[in-house]
Amino acid sequence: MRVIRWRLGLIVWFASSASAVALDALPRRETPIEGRWVLNTAQSDDAEAMLREHMERARERRRKEIERWSRRAGSELELPPGGAEGLERRGPSERMRRREERQFDQFKRMLNVSRRLRIARDGTRIEIDSDVESRRLVAGSESLVSMPEGELAELRVGWDGEWLVIHRRARHGPNVQEKLRLLRKTDQLEYVMKWRGDTELAGITLRRVFDRATGEEPVRSIEVGPIR
């Protein structure tokens, strides 16, 4: 019975997504986003600074939630110095620091924080490589993929006017949209990523601008793998 309900839910999910804006398999106007690109830091959001601020706000919300829980429960719990923040950090500080560093690195990968991009396109087939991930996509397609936080998500890829759209949406989970386009006046690449839904990164909108790279292509790290 659970399997039947899951399948029915999946069918309804796909049916509801069909009403979304249709994405084209090919751009209506030639849009040469392929090539090698390097981040223009002056024109781009500071992804790491935004991420640290986002994590600090989340930490503050947790602190307030713990304090509210303590008051509602009428608990005589004595919070350590620093209030609930200190409670969160009870235990070996080095272990906590390593955990936060791992989380920060994982969030950077989820945000595709990279100083370079390489995009190749052959018809509907698109390859996007960065410092942290490598993806092979087909424009005009829909499929199911796993999200970094473990959810199953619908993946829609295609063109919406001049934008290449990569949209991953998990039912009761993350809703992530990536959009790339060529800025024709300056021959730059604009890359916008938005995280919404039930995810640690909800609320983040990150805009980056890339210049065309010159010189020899750097050797690609063997540690770079796909994030779906």
C-alpha positions as CSV (number, residue, x, y, z in Angstrom):
1,M,0.0,0.0,0.0
2,R,2.8,2.4,0.8
3,V,4.5,1.7,-2.5
4,I,1.2,2.4,-4.4
5,R,0.7,5.7,-2.5
6,W,4.3,6.7,-3.2
7,R,3.9,6.0,-6.9
8,L,0.6,7.9,-7.0
9,G,2.2,10.8,-5.2
10,L,5.0,10.8,-7.8
11,I,2.5,10.8,-10.7
12,V,0.7,13.8,-9.1
13,W,4.0,15.5,-8.6
14,F,5.0,15.2,-12.3
15,A,1.5,16.2,-13.4
16,S,1.6,19.4,-11.3
17,S,5.1,20.2,-12.6
18,A,3.8,19.9,-16.2
19,S,2.0,23.1,-15.7
20,A,5.3,25.0,-15.1
21,V,6.9,27.1,-17.8
22,A,8.0,24.8,-20.6
23,L,11.8,24.8,-21.3
24,D,13.1,24.6,-24.8
25,A,15.6,22.0,-26.0
26,L,17.5,24.6,-28.0
27,P,17.7,28.4,-27.6
28,R,15.5,30.4,-30.0
29,R,18.4,32.7,-30.6
30,E,22.0,31.4,-30.7
31,T,23.5,31.9,-27.3
32,P,27.2,31.1,-27.1
33,I,27.7,30.4,-23.4
34,E,30.3,27.7,-24.2
35,G,33.9,28.3,-23.5
36,R,36.2,28.8,-20.5
37,W,35.2,31.4,-17.9
38,V,36.9,33.0,-14.9
39,L,35.1,34.7,-12.0
40,N,34.9,38.5,-12.0
41,T,35.1,39.1,-8.3
42,A,34.4,42.8,-8.6
43,Q,31.0,42.3,-10.3
44,S,30.0,39.1,-8.3
45,D,28.5,38.5,-4.9
46,D,31.0,37.3,-2.3
47,A,29.7,33.8,-1.9
48,E,31.8,32.8,1.1
49,A,30.9,36.0,3.0
50,M,27.2,35.5,2.2
51,L,27.4,31.8,3.3
52,R,29.1,32.7,6.6
53,E,26.4,35.4,7.3
54,H,23.7,32.9,6.5
55,M,25.1,30.2,8.8
56,E,25.5,32.8,11.6
57,R,21.8,33.8,11.3
58,A,20.8,30.1,11.4
59,R,22.9,29.7,14.5
60,E,21.2,32.7,16.1
61,R,17.8,31.2,15.3
62,R,18.7,27.9,16.9
63,R,19.9,29.8,20.0
64,K,16.6,31.6,20.3
65,E,14.6,28.4,19.8
66,I,16.5,26.6,22.6
67,E,15.8,29.6,24.9
68,R,12.1,29.6,24.0
69,W,11.9,25.8,24.6
70,S,13.6,26.2,28.0
71,R,11.1,28.9,29.1
72,R,8.0,27.0,27.9
73,A,9.1,23.8,29.5
74,G,9.8,25.7,32.8
75,S,13.1,24.0,32.8
76,E,15.7,24.8,35.4
77,L,18.4,24.1,32.9
78,E,21.3,26.3,33.5
79,L,22.7,27.4,30.1
80,P,26.5,27.7,29.9
81,P,28.3,31.0,29.2
82,G,27.1,32.2,25.9
83,G,23.6,31.0,26.4
84,A,22.2,28.5,24.0
85,E,25.1,29.0,21.7
86,G,27.3,27.7,24.4
87,L,24.9,24.8,24.9
88,E,25.3,24.0,21.2
89,R,29.1,24.0,21.6
90,R,29.2,21.7,24.6
91,G,31.9,19.0,24.0
92,P,35.3,19.1,22.4
93,S,35.8,22.4,20.6
94,E,38.1,20.9,18.0
95,R,35.5,18.4,17.0
96,M,32.9,21.1,16.7
97,R,35.2,23.2,14.6
98,R,35.9,20.4,12.2
99,R,32.1,19.7,11.9
100,E,31.4,23.3,11.1
101,E,34.3,23.3,8.5
102,R,32.9,20.2,6.8
103,Q,29.4,21.8,6.7
104,F,30.8,25.0,5.3
105,D,32.7,23.1,2.6
106,Q,29.6,21.1,1.7
107,F,27.5,24.3,1.4
108,K,30.2,25.8,-0.9
109,R,29.9,22.7,-3.1
110,M,26.1,23.0,-3.1
111,L,26.5,26.7,-4.1
112,N,29.0,25.7,-6.8
113,V,31.5,28.3,-5.4
114,S,34.2,28.3,-8.0
115,R,36.6,30.7,-9.7
116,R,36.3,29.0,-13.0
117,L,33.7,27.4,-15.3
118,R,34.1,25.4,-18.5
119,I,31.0,25.0,-20.6
120,A,30.7,22.7,-23.7
121,R,27.6,22.4,-25.8
122,D,26.8,20.0,-28.6
123,G,23.1,20.5,-29.7
124,T,21.0,19.7,-26.6
125,R,24.0,18.1,-24.7
126,I,25.7,20.4,-22.2
127,E,28.7,19.9,-20.0
128,I,29.5,22.2,-17.1
129,D,32.7,21.8,-15.2
130,S,33.9,23.9,-12.2
131,D,36.4,23.7,-9.4
132,V,33.9,21.6,-7.4
133,E,31.7,19.7,-9.7
134,S,31.2,18.2,-13.2
135,R,27.8,17.8,-14.8
136,R,26.4,16.3,-18.0
137,L,23.0,17.7,-18.9
138,V,20.5,17.4,-21.7
139,A,18.4,20.5,-22.5
140,G,14.7,19.9,-22.9
141,S,14.8,16.9,-20.5
142,E,13.2,15.9,-17.2
143,S,14.6,13.3,-14.8
144,L,15.0,12.4,-11.2
145,V,18.2,13.1,-9.3
146,S,19.5,12.9,-5.8
147,M,20.1,16.1,-3.9
148,P,23.2,16.7,-1.7
149,E,21.0,16.6,1.4
150,G,19.6,13.2,0.4
151,E,16.2,14.1,-1.2
152,L,14.9,12.8,-4.5
153,A,14.3,15.8,-6.8
154,E,12.9,16.4,-10.2
155,L,15.5,17.9,-12.6
156,R,14.3,20.1,-15.5
157,V,16.9,21.5,-17.9
158,G,16.3,23.7,-20.9
159,W,16.2,27.2,-22.4
160,D,13.8,30.0,-21.3
161,G,14.6,32.7,-23.8
162,E,18.2,33.7,-23.5
163,W,18.6,31.8,-20.1
164,L,19.8,28.2,-19.7
165,V,17.7,27.0,-16.7
166,I,18.7,24.1,-14.4
167,H,15.9,23.5,-12.0
168,R,15.9,20.9,-9.2
169,R,12.8,20.6,-7.0
170,A,12.3,18.0,-4.3
171,R,8.8,17.4,-2.9
172,H,8.8,18.9,0.6
173,G,12.5,19.7,0.2
174,P,14.9,22.0,-1.7
175,N,13.8,24.1,-4.7
176,V,17.0,25.1,-6.5
177,Q,17.1,27.1,-9.7
178,E,20.3,27.9,-11.7
179,K,20.2,30.3,-14.6
180,L,23.0,31.1,-17.0
181,R,23.1,33.6,-19.9
182,L,25.5,35.5,-22.1
183,L,25.7,39.3,-21.5
184,R,26.2,40.2,-25.1
185,K,27.3,43.8,-24.6
186,T,30.3,42.8,-22.5
187,D,30.7,39.2,-23.7
188,Q,30.4,37.9,-20.1
189,L,28.6,35.0,-18.5
190,E,25.9,35.7,-15.8
191,Y,25.1,32.9,-13.4
192,V,22.3,33.2,-10.9
193,M,21.5,30.5,-8.3
194,K,18.5,30.6,-5.9
195,W,17.8,28.2,-3.1
196,R,14.3,27.9,-1.7
197,G,12.1,25.3,0.1
198,D,13.0,23.1,3.0
199,T,16.8,23.2,3.0
200,E,19.7,24.7,5.1
201,L,20.4,27.1,2.2
202,A,16.9,28.4,1.9
203,G,16.8,32.2,1.1
204,I,20.2,32.4,-0.6
205,T,20.3,34.1,-4.0
206,L,23.8,34.3,-5.5
207,R,24.7,36.2,-8.6
208,R,28.1,35.8,-10.3
209,V,29.6,37.2,-13.4
210,F,32.4,35.5,-15.4
211,D,34.8,36.8,-18.0
212,R,36.2,34.7,-20.8
213,A,39.4,33.0,-19.8
214,T,42.6,33.4,-21.7
215,G,45.8,31.3,-21.7
216,E,46.2,27.6,-21.1
217,E,43.5,25.6,-19.4
218,P,44.6,24.5,-15.9
219,V,44.8,20.8,-15.1
220,R,41.5,19.6,-13.7
221,S,41.6,18.2,-10.2
222,I,40.8,14.4,-9.9
223,E,38.8,15.3,-6.8
224,V,36.1,17.0,-8.8
225,G,33.0,14.9,-9.2
226,P,29.3,15.3,-9.9
227,I,26.8,16.8,-7.5
228,R,23.2,15.9,-8.6
